[in-house]
């Protein structure tokens, strides 16, 4: 089974790319660094609830959309 951090990060990446937003732009919109966004997308960060909220706001989506993936 894949770690939840990797699955969550892949979802952030899918949504970001679908909205044609760079990591740098998402970082700016979220108040986070580009490197932090990169770490999240690679599953290298265990993000807090506050960070999840920032990312959702940066992507202009409801928080629940970040968790609409299947864990297998």
C-alpha positions, 0 to 999 in steps of 0.5 A: 500500500502506498503511503498517504503522503504520496497519495495526497501529494499526487492528488495535489499535483493532479489538481495543480496541473489540471488548473495549469498552475506552476508550483511557484504560483501555487506556493505564492497563492498558498503562502508557502514556498515552491520547495514546500509544494514540491515536497508535498507533491513528492510525499516528503511532507506530512502536512498539517491541517492548516497547510491543507487549508492553505493549499486548498485556498491556493487551488481555489477548491474545497478541502474535500477535493484534496481527499477525493482519491482511492486508497488501494 
